[in-house]
Every structure is written in C-alpha cells, then in structure tokens.
Amino acid sequence: MKLHALRYFAVLAEELHFGRAADRLAITQPPLSLAIKALEEELGVQLLLRSSKHVELTPAGAAFLEEARQILERVARASSVALAVASGSRGRLDLGMAGSLVYRGVPAIVQGFEADAHGIELILHEMSTAEQLQGLLHGQLDAGFLNAFVAPPQLRSQPLVEDEFVLCLPAAHRFAGARAVDLGDLGEERFVMFSRDVSPANYDNVIAIFARAGVHPKTVHAARQWLTIVAMVAEGLGVSLVPRSLARSRVDNVRFVPFTGVAAISPALLVGNPARASPALDRFLASAALTIDGLRQERPAPAKPRAATGSRQADKKSPSTRMGTP
C-alpha cells in the first residue's frame, strides 16, 4: 500500500469532490481517480460511492479513513523525529559513569546540558571504568565519565576538573586530626585498595604514589568502588588513599588528610565514541567542555606537595582539623 494513495484518499474524504481534492493535491483528476480505484482493489472493498454530482463515504470508507489518518500522522511524526535527531535537537544519549565521579562535576555537566537541550534525553549508567571502556569500544555507550589518565586512541577524551589524592583515615586514627601526614609514616598500616581488575589505571596510579614515597602497602582488602573504600575505612577495616572530592560524600567516622612529599593526581576523563558520532553527542561534548572550564575556574588548583622534611614534627603541633568540601 502506497502512502500517496492514503493521502489522496484522506483529502478526497474531506472534500467529497474530485475536482477540489485534485486542486488541493496539485494533481489532475485522472491520477486521483486511478489511485482511489487501485486502493479499493487492493483492499477488496468499496470506499466511496460516487456519481457525476456526488461523492460519499461507504461505512467501510469511513472506518478506513480513521485508520488512514492515524497512519499518515505517525509517518509525519516519524519524519519530524528523524529530522530532529539528525539536527541534534532531539534524541537519546547513553552515558557511563564511575560512581565516585558524582562528586567530580558530573551532575553540573548533566544539568548544564539539560537546561539547553530539552529534546535530548541523557541516561546515566553507573559502571566501572573497565566496563565503560568495553561499552564505548563496542558502540553500547555514547560517552562515559571514567577514572583514567588516557583513553584508547580510537576514542576522544577531555579531562574533568583536576583532583588530588588524600589519606582516608578512620576518625579515631592517630593522624586523623593532623594538618598533613608524611606518607612514609603509614608504612606499617593495613590498606584498603582499589581492585585492579576494575580499573587498572586507578590501582597502578596509587601503587606508583606509594613507590615514590618508598612505601610498600600491606593490602588487606580490595574494593570495586571508591565509595566502598571510604565506607570500609569508616568501619575501621584499614586506611586508604582516595580522591579528595570524596570528602563531599559526608561519610561519618572518616577524615580526609593531605599527605606530603609526593605529587598525587587523581585522573578522570569524559570520553566519547566517534563511532557513534551524532549532532546530539557533539552538542553534549561541547556543552560539557564549557561546564568543565567553568568548574575549573571556580576551584583552586591542587596545592603542590610540600617537602616531607620536618612535617612529622609540625603535625604533632597542629590542631585537630577536618577537611571540608573541596
């Protein structure tokens, strides 16, 4: 069944006059008559009663008209949707997100985009960094917020707001009230670490920090999420190094304390998949870049690591403090 035949029939059913219907359709009467005759033959029913002076819908024609109008409306709507998606004014984007990055500007990025792109739906899926990379490379995600320094070369990335690692200590720990701690003083501690199979980059980065400080951490527990690590520290299961932004989680019974002598940046990227390039994804990535720049200007850069010399003695004299929201 041809769409133009449905349009011809719908117009004729409204006009009930072949001449006026042909004028509206910008065609002559013969092709209109042939199209209606072919439609009736295809359906096997008579849709119209016509004479030289009169055109009237049959009961079957009246019923068919309602269905035909719905089909034509759906086709018109489908065409509009396709044009809107192609222009980037409508669509859906599936985004991965490592859970801890909710404290690293992801809500602001999403809200900033949604404020200006009401026709594009964003769906966040909490996933590990490894899961996101698989989803991105296999075309299952449009973009992802993940913990990593670099992305595979076939993906495009932009860094999120810079963050640094700090010590995460139980509130009752002997260094919980210190202004800063020499990482070497924790060589005998029991550490809760990030699981390497979930995010090798996170794990290797933390191990490298310990190596530069001359510490060989005694790992007693491995967790799959940064927030889980904070919760385990709060329960007294060990100490850890975590991104400073996790102080915003407001977990009870933990303290976030800077450490000295070692540069310790916590990496995070927004990664897009060019294989799923679309105007909607381009709009999102451009909007995200503007929001990230704004957040970066609002937040002071991480302090440079202080020399460890004399830091332990200074810490003994420091008043007990708790780090606030970064």
N, C-alpha and C positions, 0 to 999 in steps of 0.2 A: 504494500500500500504506500503510495507516494504522498509526501507531506503537502505538495502543492494541491493535490486533489482535495485533501481535507480543508485547506484554506479556501479553495474555490467553493466547496460545499457550505462552509460556515458563513461566508459572505452572502451567498445566494439565499441561504436560510434566513438571514437577517433582512435582505432586501425583498425577497419573494418576487423578484423581477429580473429576468436575464439581462436586459439592457443596462439597468442601474448597477447590477452586480459586476458586469463586464467593465463598466466605466470605473468602478472602484478598484478593480483589479488591474486596470490599464491593459486589458486584452480585448479581443473581439468576441462576439457571442459564439461563433462555431467552436473554438477550442474549449470554451467554458462548457458548452453542451456535450462535447465529446468526453471531457473529463468527468462530468457527472454521470454520464451513461456508463463509462468504464468502471467507475466506483460502484455503481449499483450492480453491475455484472460481477464484479469481484466479490461483493458481499452476498449476492444472491437474493437481494431484497429491493423493493422499490422505496426510494427515499422521498420522492417528490411526485405529486400529481400536478401535471401541467397541461395547459391548453394555450391557445393563441393569446388569451387575455388574462390567464390566471395561473398562479403557481402556489401550491400548498404542500406543507409537510405531511407525510403519512405518519401514523403513530410510530412506525419503525424509524422514520427520518427524525422525528422529534427526540426519540431516545438516543439515536446515534449522534445527534447534534451535541448533546451534553457531554458525551464521551470525547467527541472530536475536539470540543473546546478545551477540555482538560489536557488532551494530548498536545495541542498547539501551545497552551500556556506553559506546560512543562518543557517543551522544546525551547520556547523563548527564554524561560528561566535558565535552562541549561546553557544556552548560548551566552547569556549575561554572566553566569558564573564563570564560564571558561574565559571570557574576555577580562573579567575582574581578576582572576588568578593570573592570567598572562601579564596583566599590567601591574601586578603586585599590590592591588588594593583589596584583595581577598585571598583566603587560603588558610592552611594549617601548617605549623612547623613543630616538629617533634625534637625536643632538646633534652640531652642528658645532663645530669648534674651530680657531682660528688656532694654528699650531704653536708660536709663542713663548709662548702662554699656559699651556703645560705648566709653566712656571716661575712662574706667577702664581696658584697655588692651585687650578687645575683638578683635579689628582689628589686633593687633600684633599677637594674638593667631591664628587667621584665616590665616593671611598672612604667618606666620611661617610654618603652616601645608601645605598650598597650594604650597609653594616653594619646598617641598619634596614629595608631593603626587599628582602628576598631573592627575592620573587616578581616583581620588576620588573627587566627587563634593560636596561642602558644601553649604547648603541653609539655610540662617538665616531668622527666622520668628520673628518679633517683637511681644512680648506677655507679659502680666503681669506675675508676679510670680505665682499667683494662677492658671492662665491658663496653664502655663508651667508645674506645678506640675500635673495637670489633664492630660495633654498631655503625660507626662513621664509615669505616672502610668497606662495609658490606651494604651501604646505602640504606640502613634502617633508621638512621638519625640524620637530621639536617645540620645540627650543630651540638656542641657539648661544652660544659664547664668542667674542666678536669684538672687534677693535680699533676703537673708535669712541667719540665723546663722547655721541652721541644716536642713537636708533633711530627708524625711521619711526613715525608716530603710531599706526598700527594694530597695532603690536607693543608688548609691555610689557617693560621692562628694569630691571635693577638693576646698579649699578657694582660691579666687582671691587675688590680691595684696591688702594689708590692706589699708583702708581709714578711715578718721575720719569725724565726723560731724562738720560743722561750721555754723555760723549765715549767713543767706542770707538776706540782707537789701537793701531797696531802696537807690539809690545813694544820695538822699537828707536827709536820716535819720540822726539823731543827732549822732549816733555811727558809721556811715559809714566810717569815717576816723580813727577810733580807731585801735590800735595795737591788742588789745584784750578787751573783754567785759565780765563783770560778768553777768552770765545768770539771776541772780536774779534781775538785773536792768530792765529786759524786762517783768516783771510780769504783767504789765498793757497793753502790746501790743496786737494787733489783729494778730492772727497767721493763715497762710495758711498751712494746714496739708495734709499729705498723706492719701488717703482714705483707711480705714481699710479693706474693703471688697476686695480690690485689692491685698494687701499684709499685712496681719495681723502682720507679723514679723516686717516690717518696722514701722508700726504705733505704735505697742507696745514698740518697742525699743525707739522711740522718746518720747513717754509718760513717759517711765522709766527714761530717761535723765532728763526730767522736774521734775519728782518726786524727784530724788536725789538732784536736785538743789532747791527744795522747791517751785517750780513754778507750778501753775495750769493754763495752757494756755487757753486763750479765742480763741477758734477756730471759724473763720468766713467763711472760705472756705475750701473745701476738693477737692483735685485733684487726678487724676489717674496715673500721671507720674511726676517724679522729674523735668523734663524739663518744664512741665506746671507750676509747683510751682514756678520755677525761673522766668518764664515769668510773672506770676501774681504778684510776688513781684516787678518786674521791672515796672509794671504798677501802683504800689502804693496800691495794694489791701491788703497788710499786710506784715508781716515778717515771716521767717521760719528757720528751721534747715534742712540743706541738706548735702549730701556728698561733701567733699572738691573737689573731682575730677570734679564736675560740674563747677568749675571755668574755666575749659577748654572750656566750651560752648561759652564763649565770648559774653554772652548776655549783651546788653547795659543797663545802668541805674541801675545796681545792684552792690553790694560789698559783698565779702565773708570774714567774720571776725571771727577769732577764739574766743572761749569763755573759761573762766577759771573755775577751781574748780571741774569739772565733767569729768570723762572718758567717751568718746562718740565715739565708733567704729561703722562704717557703714559696715554691713556684706554683703558679696556677695560670691556666690558659682558657680562653674561649676559642674553640676550634670549629671551623666549618668545613663542610664537604663540598668541594666544587662540582663533584659528580651529580649533586642534587641542586645545582645552581638554579635559582629562580628569582624573579623580581622581589618576592616576599623575603627570601633569605638575604638578598642583597640589602633590602631595607632594614632588616633586623640587625645585620652585622654593622651597618653604618650607624644606626641608632645606638647600638651597644658601644661603639667606639667613642661616641660623643659622651655617653654617660660615664664610661671608664675614665675619660680625660677629666670630667668634672669631679669625680670621686678622688682622682689622684691629686687634683689641685686642693681639695678640701683637707686631705690627710697629709700630715707632715711625713717626710721621708724617714725610714727607719734609722735609728741612731747608729753611728759607726761603732763597731765593737771597741770597748775600752781595754786598755792593757791590763793583763792579769796581775801585774806587779802591785803588791800592796792591797789588792782587792779583798782578800780574805780578812785582813785586819780591819779594813774600813767597814766591811759588812758587820763585824761584831759590834760596831758602834752605831750602826744605822737603826733608826726607829722602825718598828714594825709597820709595814705598809702593804696594801693590797692593790694590785694593778686594776685600774678602772677600764672602761670601754675604750678600746683603741680608736 
